[in-house]
Amino acid sequence: MDHPILLWVGFNVFVLIMLALDLGVFNRKAHVVTVREALIWTGVWIALALLFNLGILYWMGSERALEYLTGYLIEKSLSVDNIFVFLLIFSYFSVPAQYQHKVLFWGILGALVMRAIFIFTGIALIERFHWIIYVFGAFLIFTGIRIALQKEKDIHPERNPLLKLARRLFPVTPGYEGNRFFIRRGGKLMATPLILVLLMVETTDLIFAVDSIPAILAITRDPFIVYTSNVFAILGLRALYFALAGAMRLFHFLHYGLSAILVLVGVKMVLEDFWHPPVTLTLGSVLLILGGSIAASLIWPLPEPESVNPRPEEPRQDREEF
């Protein structure tokens, strides 16, 4: 670590204080998060991330500040892809709206720990085995192409090993027990479906981290910049989910933009020994790709789905395991 330990400690203490305020003060009681509340918190997290960027500019210089901003934008844009998967998970498990915030809170807290492990492991591997940057770069290019060709997303809880393990270790209640993950009934500890949802969210973020961490390592190897840009992008993800959950259909071309960004940083990583573009070029390219995909989505919107006569939904057999 090239930066003073006090800097690392101070940043993590700040994150813990913000999380404590979020869960212990502003969201102490389970409630449905409104779009207005979500937009306010989204603005707060973005403002904090940009203020932190100004601090980096002042203390570490423009090069590190540009690396942080580029990394933050890449991680933020890739995290939007998580939102659609969260929607699928909450819909599949029929999670009441007032309990979704708690699931995302603990899910994102776990994601911070996993991302930190991934970041330091990735940096250590690159420093020890230089050739691994070509593996990371090729993987990013492959992932970008796969995202572009992927027609729709789906989740398969029945294949998740963590869910299978949880069901073997604990009996699962047939329904939700408020916002609790576990309850004790008849002297026996029982899991609720909410812990299964949390495990699905954690597994999803683990999969996304495999893509996103190499992407930011293509921009910078400074562990503090990589870590802090990742943390700020993740901390704002929960509020962003509630702000955009109902509008994800508007950004139907965004996955092509994310695909192009992954391919771009993958190529940059593969050609690292021969090509050293300035950070400003990478940042400008990311902004152009994101802006273009969002603009295309708004200019050519998806047609409205045809209305059909509603039919009563039959209960899904795979949910009876709860």
MIDOVO-227010 format. One record per residue (C-alpha): residue in one letter; x, y, z. Coordinates in nm, 3 decimals, padded with zeros to 5 digits. Each point is the difference from the previous one (the first is absolute). Layout:
% residues N
+---+---------+---------+---------+
: r :      xx :      yy :      zz :
+---+---------+---------+---------+
: A :       X :       Y :       Z :
...
+---+---------+---------+---------+
***
This chain:
% residues 322
+---+---------+---------+---------+
: r :      xx :      yy :      zz :
+---+---------+---------+---------+
: M :  00.000 :  00.000 :  00.000 :
: D :  00.158 :  00.326 : -00.115 :
: H : -00.236 :  00.216 :  00.207 :
: P :  00.020 :  00.060 :  00.377 :
: I : -00.191 : -00.252 :  00.209 :
: L : -00.186 :  00.293 :  00.158 :
: L : -00.153 :  00.077 : -00.340 :
: W : -00.133 : -00.355 : -00.032 :
: V : -00.132 : -00.003 :  00.355 :
: G : -00.163 :  00.342 : -00.039 :
: F : -00.177 : -00.096 : -00.321 :
: N : -00.134 : -00.327 :  00.143 :
: V : -00.115 :  00.172 :  00.320 :
: F : -00.190 :  00.251 : -00.215 :
: V : -00.166 : -00.286 : -00.192 :
: L : -00.100 : -00.177 :  00.322 :
: I : -00.146 :  00.323 :  00.143 :
: M : -00.207 :  00.058 : -00.315 :
: L : -00.126 : -00.359 :  00.005 :
: A : -00.087 :  00.027 :  00.369 :
: L : -00.194 :  00.322 : -00.065 :
: D : -00.178 : -00.163 : -00.294 :
: L : -00.118 : -00.312 :  00.184 :
: G : -00.017 :  00.128 :  00.358 :
: V : -00.149 :  00.347 : -00.053 :
: F : -00.154 :  00.063 : -00.341 :
: N : -00.125 : -00.353 : -00.062 :
: R : -00.043 : -00.131 :  00.353 :
: K : -00.354 : -00.117 : -00.078 :
: A : -00.087 : -00.212 : -00.301 :
: H : -00.188 :  00.209 : -00.255 :
: V : -00.060 :  00.032 : -00.371 :
: V :  00.272 :  00.224 : -00.145 :
: T : -00.161 :  00.267 : -00.217 :
: V :  00.147 :  00.122 : -00.327 :
: R :  00.050 :  00.346 :  00.154 :
: E :  00.193 : -00.143 :  00.295 :
: A :  00.207 : -00.218 : -00.234 :
: L :  00.084 :  00.295 : -00.226 :
: I :  00.111 :  00.208 :  00.300 :
: W :  00.230 : -00.277 :  00.125 :
: T :  00.130 : -00.061 : -00.352 :
: G :  00.090 :  00.369 : -00.020 :
: V :  00.167 : -00.015 :  00.343 :
: W :  00.222 : -00.294 : -00.093 :
: I :  00.096 :  00.150 : -00.336 :
: A :  00.080 :  00.333 :  00.168 :
: L :  00.216 : -00.175 :  00.262 :
: A :  00.183 : -00.195 : -00.273 :
: L :  00.073 :  00.321 : -00.194 :
: L :  00.110 :  00.187 :  00.315 :
: F :  00.237 : -00.286 :  00.073 :
: N :  00.128 :  00.034 : -00.356 :
: L :  00.080 :  00.366 :  00.070 :
: G :  00.194 : -00.112 :  00.308 :
: I :  00.201 : -00.241 : -00.215 :
: L :  00.064 :  00.280 : -00.249 :
: Y :  00.131 :  00.226 :  00.278 :
: W :  00.214 : -00.257 :  00.185 :
: M :  00.109 : -00.241 : -00.276 :
: G : -00.013 :  00.198 : -00.323 :
: S : -00.200 :  00.003 : -00.321 :
: E :  00.119 : -00.339 : -00.131 :
: R : -00.133 : -00.189 :  00.303 :
: A : -00.318 :  00.210 :  00.001 :
: L : -00.071 : -00.091 : -00.364 :
: E :  00.070 : -00.368 :  00.072 :
: Y : -00.244 :  00.010 :  00.293 :
: L : -00.271 :  00.171 : -00.206 :
: T :  00.042 : -00.243 : -00.291 :
: G : -00.007 : -00.298 :  00.233 :
: Y : -00.305 :  00.135 :  00.184 :
: L : -00.192 :  00.052 : -00.326 :
: I :  00.085 : -00.349 : -00.124 :
: E : -00.100 : -00.163 :  00.329 :
: K : -00.316 :  00.212 :  00.023 :
: S : -00.108 : -00.088 : -00.354 :
: L :  00.072 : -00.370 :  00.052 :
: S : -00.195 :  00.005 :  00.326 :
: V : -00.311 :  00.110 : -00.191 :
: D :  00.003 : -00.350 : -00.148 :
: N : -00.035 : -00.135 :  00.355 :
: I : -00.326 :  00.190 :  00.042 :
: F : -00.181 : -00.203 : -00.262 :
: V :  00.114 : -00.326 :  00.163 :
: F : -00.112 :  00.129 :  00.343 :
: L : -00.342 :  00.064 : -00.155 :
: L : -00.015 : -00.359 : -00.124 :
: I :  00.103 : -00.136 :  00.341 :
: F : -00.255 :  00.206 :  00.194 :
: S : -00.271 : -00.089 : -00.249 :
: Y :  00.082 : -00.371 :  00.005 :
: F : -00.011 : -00.018 :  00.379 :
: S : -00.293 :  00.246 :  00.027 :
: V :  00.190 :  00.215 :  00.252 :
: P : -00.225 :  00.268 :  00.154 :
: A :  00.118 :  00.351 : -00.092 :
: Q :  00.056 :  00.102 :  00.363 :
: Y :  00.257 : -00.279 :  00.054 :
: Q :  00.207 :  00.058 : -00.314 :
: H :  00.210 :  00.279 :  00.153 :
: K :  00.129 : -00.226 :  00.280 :
: V :  00.095 : -00.273 : -00.247 :
: L :  00.191 :  00.248 : -00.219 :
: F :  00.167 :  00.159 :  00.303 :
: W :  00.149 : -00.326 :  00.127 :
: G :  00.063 : -00.117 : -00.355 :
: I :  00.202 :  00.309 : -00.078 :
: L :  00.187 : -00.024 :  00.332 :
: G :  00.105 : -00.352 : -00.097 :
: A :  00.089 :  00.126 : -00.347 :
: L :  00.242 :  00.255 :  00.150 :
: V :  00.190 : -00.278 :  00.175 :
: M :  00.008 : -00.221 : -00.310 :
: R :  00.110 :  00.286 : -00.225 :
: A :  00.287 :  00.086 :  00.237 :
: I :  00.121 : -00.361 : -00.014 :
: F : -00.030 : -00.006 : -00.380 :
: I :  00.182 :  00.332 : -00.041 :
: F :  00.305 : -00.083 :  00.211 :
: T :  00.018 : -00.352 : -00.141 :
: G : -00.016 :  00.134 : -00.357 :
: I :  00.270 :  00.261 :  00.061 :
: A :  00.224 : -00.256 :  00.171 :
: L : -00.041 : -00.244 : -00.289 :
: I :  00.085 :  00.265 : -00.261 :
: E :  00.308 :  00.113 :  00.194 :
: R :  00.120 : -00.359 :  00.041 :
: F : -00.105 : -00.139 : -00.339 :
: H :  00.002 :  00.273 : -00.264 :
: W : -00.142 : -00.232 : -00.267 :
: I : -00.329 : -00.020 :  00.186 :
: I : -00.097 :  00.344 : -00.135 :
: Y : -00.046 : -00.168 : -00.339 :
: V : -00.233 : -00.255 :  00.161 :
: F : -00.201 :  00.279 :  00.165 :
: G : -00.012 :  00.197 : -00.325 :
: A : -00.114 : -00.299 : -00.207 :
: F : -00.263 : -00.081 :  00.263 :
: L : -00.137 :  00.356 : -00.013 :
: I : -00.022 : -00.012 : -00.380 :
: F : -00.180 : -00.336 :  00.017 :
: T : -00.239 :  00.130 :  00.269 :
: G : -00.075 :  00.315 : -00.200 :
: I : -00.087 : -00.202 : -00.311 :
: R : -00.213 : -00.239 :  00.206 :
: I : -00.199 :  00.291 :  00.150 :
: A : -00.063 :  00.144 : -00.347 :
: L : -00.130 : -00.335 : -00.130 :
: Q : -00.202 : -00.083 :  00.311 :
: K : -00.370 :  00.043 : -00.080 :
: E : -00.143 : -00.018 :  00.350 :
: K :  00.106 : -00.058 :  00.357 :
: D : -00.127 : -00.275 :  00.221 :
: I :  00.069 : -00.136 :  00.346 :
: H :  00.009 : -00.363 :  00.107 :
: P : -00.031 : -00.024 :  00.381 :
: E : -00.037 : -00.377 : -00.022 :
: R :  00.360 : -00.019 : -00.128 :
: N :  00.150 :  00.225 :  00.269 :
: P :  00.225 : -00.209 :  00.231 :
: L : -00.032 :  00.250 :  00.287 :
: L : -00.378 : -00.031 : -00.002 :
: K :  00.026 : -00.379 : -00.007 :
: L :  00.239 :  00.010 :  00.296 :
: A : -00.225 :  00.240 :  00.194 :
: R : -00.301 : -00.228 : -00.049 :
: R :  00.201 : -00.298 :  00.125 :
: L :  00.125 :  00.182 :  00.308 :
: F : -00.326 :  00.169 :  00.101 :
: P : -00.370 : -00.071 : -00.046 :
: V : -00.156 :  00.288 : -00.194 :
: T : -00.324 :  00.164 :  00.110 :
: P : -00.286 : -00.014 : -00.253 :
: G : -00.031 :  00.380 : -00.009 :
: Y :  00.174 :  00.322 :  00.099 :
: E :  00.029 :  00.083 :  00.371 :
: G :  00.014 :  00.377 : -00.020 :
: N :  00.349 :  00.117 : -00.098 :
: R :  00.179 : -00.272 :  00.198 :
: F :  00.250 : -00.239 : -00.156 :
: F : -00.032 : -00.263 :  00.275 :
: I : -00.259 : -00.082 :  00.265 :
: R : -00.014 : -00.247 :  00.285 :
: R : -00.311 : -00.212 :  00.008 :
: G : -00.059 : -00.292 :  00.235 :
: G :  00.359 :  00.027 :  00.121 :
: K :  00.128 : -00.050 : -00.356 :
: L :  00.184 :  00.264 : -00.206 :
: M : -00.172 :  00.049 : -00.334 :
: A :  00.096 :  00.201 : -00.306 :
: T : -00.248 :  00.223 : -00.178 :
: P : -00.024 :  00.047 : -00.379 :
: L :  00.164 :  00.341 :  00.054 :
: I :  00.339 : -00.160 :  00.073 :
: L : -00.031 : -00.195 : -00.326 :
: V : -00.057 :  00.328 : -00.182 :
: L :  00.309 :  00.148 :  00.169 :
: L :  00.210 : -00.298 : -00.107 :
: M : -00.121 :  00.047 : -00.359 :
: V :  00.094 :  00.371 :  00.011 :
: E :  00.347 : -00.081 :  00.140 :
: T :  00.058 : -00.268 : -00.265 :
: T : -00.106 :  00.241 : -00.273 :
: D :  00.243 :  00.267 :  00.117 :
: L :  00.279 : -00.256 :  00.020 :
: I : -00.059 : -00.082 : -00.368 :
: F : -00.007 :  00.368 : -00.094 :
: A :  00.320 :  00.066 :  00.194 :
: V :  00.182 : -00.246 : -00.223 :
: D : -00.074 :  00.236 : -00.291 :
: S :  00.028 :  00.339 :  00.168 :
: I :  00.325 : -00.038 :  00.196 :
: P :  00.217 : -00.084 : -00.306 :
: A : -00.172 :  00.291 : -00.181 :
: I :  00.124 :  00.257 :  00.250 :
: L :  00.342 : -00.165 :  00.025 :
: A :  00.035 :  00.087 : -00.368 :
: I : -00.022 :  00.367 :  00.103 :
: T :  00.226 :  00.008 :  00.308 :
: R :  00.192 : -00.233 :  00.233 :
: D : -00.007 :  00.243 :  00.290 :
: P : -00.182 : -00.206 :  00.268 :
: F : -00.143 :  00.306 :  00.175 :
: I : -00.149 :  00.140 : -00.322 :
: V : -00.138 : -00.338 : -00.105 :
: Y : -00.148 : -00.067 :  00.343 :
: T : -00.155 :  00.342 :  00.065 :
: S : -00.155 :  00.033 : -00.347 :
: N : -00.150 : -00.348 :  00.039 :
: V : -00.133 :  00.074 :  00.348 :
: F : -00.172 :  00.325 : -00.104 :
: A : -00.157 : -00.168 : -00.304 :
: I : -00.136 : -00.284 :  00.216 :
: L : -00.121 :  00.224 :  00.285 :
: G : -00.222 :  00.190 : -00.241 :
: L : -00.134 : -00.317 : -00.162 :
: R : -00.277 : -00.057 :  00.254 :
: A : -00.151 :  00.347 : -00.044 :
: L :  00.048 : -00.025 : -00.377 :
: Y : -00.200 : -00.323 : -00.001 :
: F : -00.305 :  00.163 :  00.157 :
: A :  00.039 :  00.305 : -00.226 :
: L :  00.024 : -00.196 : -00.327 :
: A : -00.185 : -00.325 :  00.073 :
: G : -00.312 :  00.116 : -00.179 :
: A :  00.186 :  00.160 : -00.290 :
: M :  00.245 : -00.273 : -00.102 :
: R : -00.202 : -00.066 : -00.315 :
: L :  00.091 :  00.349 : -00.123 :
: F :  00.371 : -00.086 : -00.024 :
: H : -00.028 : -00.302 : -00.227 :
: F :  00.316 :  00.089 : -00.197 :
: L :  00.214 :  00.048 :  00.311 :
: H :  00.128 : -00.358 : -00.001 :
: Y :  00.158 :  00.068 : -00.340 :
: G :  00.181 :  00.296 :  00.155 :
: L :  00.120 : -00.214 :  00.290 :
: S :  00.115 : -00.260 : -00.251 :
: A :  00.200 :  00.260 : -00.193 :
: I :  00.162 :  00.131 :  00.321 :
: L :  00.112 : -00.349 :  00.105 :
: V :  00.143 : -00.069 : -00.345 :
: L :  00.177 :  00.340 :  00.005 :
: V :  00.171 : -00.055 :  00.335 :
: G :  00.072 : -00.361 : -00.094 :
: V :  00.184 :  00.110 : -00.314 :
: K :  00.183 :  00.266 :  00.204 :
: M :  00.114 : -00.269 :  00.244 :
: V :  00.112 : -00.243 : -00.272 :
: L :  00.199 :  00.275 : -00.176 :
: E :  00.141 :  00.146 :  00.322 :
: D :  00.363 : -00.072 : -00.089 :
: F : -00.035 :  00.171 : -00.340 :
: W : -00.267 :  00.269 :  00.041 :
: H : -00.033 :  00.253 :  00.280 :
: P : -00.296 :  00.230 : -00.073 :
: P : -00.047 :  00.296 :  00.236 :
: V : -00.263 : -00.037 :  00.270 :
: T : -00.191 :  00.291 : -00.155 :
: L : -00.050 : -00.205 : -00.320 :
: T : -00.138 : -00.297 :  00.197 :
: L : -00.223 :  00.227 :  00.209 :
: G : -00.131 :  00.179 : -00.310 :
: S : -00.068 : -00.332 : -00.174 :
: V : -00.194 : -00.135 :  00.301 :
: L : -00.211 :  00.319 :  00.020 :
: L : -00.066 : -00.009 : -00.376 :
: I : -00.104 : -00.366 :  00.004 :
: L : -00.226 :  00.041 :  00.304 :
: G : -00.157 :  00.319 : -00.132 :
: G : -00.053 : -00.154 : -00.343 :
: S : -00.169 : -00.315 :  00.133 :
: I : -00.231 :  00.202 :  00.228 :
: A : -00.084 :  00.246 : -00.279 :
: A : -00.072 : -00.286 : -00.242 :
: S : -00.234 : -00.157 :  00.257 :
: L : -00.197 :  00.324 :  00.032 :
: I : -00.007 :  00.074 : -00.375 :
: W : -00.110 : -00.352 : -00.096 :
: P : -00.212 : -00.121 :  00.294 :
: L : -00.137 : -00.348 :  00.024 :
: P : -00.362 : -00.038 : -00.117 :
: E : -00.254 : -00.017 :  00.278 :
: P : -00.100 : -00.359 :  00.078 :
: E : -00.346 : -00.095 : -00.122 :
: S : -00.258 : -00.011 :  00.276 :
: V : -00.150 : -00.340 :  00.065 :
: N : -00.280 : -00.114 :  00.223 :
: P :  00.152 : -00.072 :  00.338 :
: R : -00.017 : -00.359 :  00.111 :
: P :  00.049 : -00.121 :  00.354 :
: E :  00.357 : -00.108 :  00.050 :
: E :  00.042 : -00.362 :  00.090 :
: P :  00.230 : -00.068 :  00.291 :
: R :  00.349 : -00.108 : -00.105 :
: Q :  00.088 : -00.350 :  00.107 :
: D :  00.361 :  00.089 :  00.072 :
: R : -00.105 :  00.253 :  00.262 :
: E : -00.170 : -00.267 :  00.208 :
: E :  00.338 : -00.106 :  00.134 :
: F : -00.016 :  00.297 :  00.234 :
+---+---------+---------+---------+
***
